[in-house]
Amino acid sequence: MKIVSLSENRDLEKRVAITPETAKKYTSIGFEVFLPENYGLHLGFNDEEYISQGVNIINDEKDLIQRSDIIVQIGLPSDEKLSNFKENQNLIGVLNPYLNKDRLHNLNKKKINNFSLELLPRITRAQSMDILSSQANLAGYKAVIESFANFEKAIPMMMTAAGTVPAAKVLVVGAGVAGLQAIATAKRMGAIVFATDVRMASKEQVESLGGKFLTVEGAENLETEGGYAKEASEDFKKKQEDLLGETLKKIDIVICTALIPGKKAPIIIKENMINNMQSGSVIYDLAAIQGGNTALTKVDELIEKNGVKIMGEMNILNKLPISASTLYAKNVFNFVSNLLDKENNKININLEDEIIKKTLIR
């Protein structure tokens, strides 16, 4: 069995899907690993390091694709690269089927098996493959660091002979994996942290990290069976809006993390709320790539409105590419191991396996 990873467009994506560490793991279970020249050089992984782990370096990308049984990526490759794919290959990555429906349909017609890892079910057996959790964890941490770097006051309370500097007040919108890491990071750095989420199960998690959970009166539990957030009712949205509007007047830093899989991000912070915030406040919107949780978010732009800074990046993980690659590559290895029929050394697409069934795009 031959496994390959192609170079990503590094202007958009600095992460890699195979690290030297996971290359060694693939070879240890019988895979031949093929990579393009300088695949991980931008992260400090040179070709010699890969070769020492049993990797074959191939200069011709078309030849690389033609050799492969499994191709592991971060995102969906370019149309030019996809044109070289052949029947019965297996493509694994974050394929975003909601945006790439037609392109993936064309691959299906070529009898290529497409596995999109963001569709993994939230079950215990899939935890070691859960790319959303591993990457969101890093994103939540980095969002706090970035917002603190743009906040022009101290974060922790400081008592000095000249007077007391009050602790910064942080609000985390959305207490999923990214939000919980944001809470933990902000708390460790001395901030006073508040959080809100449509899933009532988050309250205990928020409080266990030292945050205060803001509860909407008569709150409904908006959690799917799969553990994701779902769309709120109009009545809930109105109550949440009123609570947020009052809270934001006293908040210094907001971290937005609210996403609904496959849909545009809900606009939670309206323009009038931003207008009522204190000058010098900072909003970091992790949902920017899906439209943003604020009415003013623009991808890769720092917007300033009435002294409030609003930030959101296309890919915050490009600022932590080594850590992100290390975790992502391990997630992918665990997924591939689950696909492998070890006795016969071939891929077994067992649709009775919930992990395979939910991630296979048909």
Summary of the structure (lengths in Angstrom):
residues: 362
radius of gyration: 22.3
end to end distance: 23.2
largest distance: 73.6
contacts: 1216
relative contact order: 0.14
helix: 38%
strand: 19%
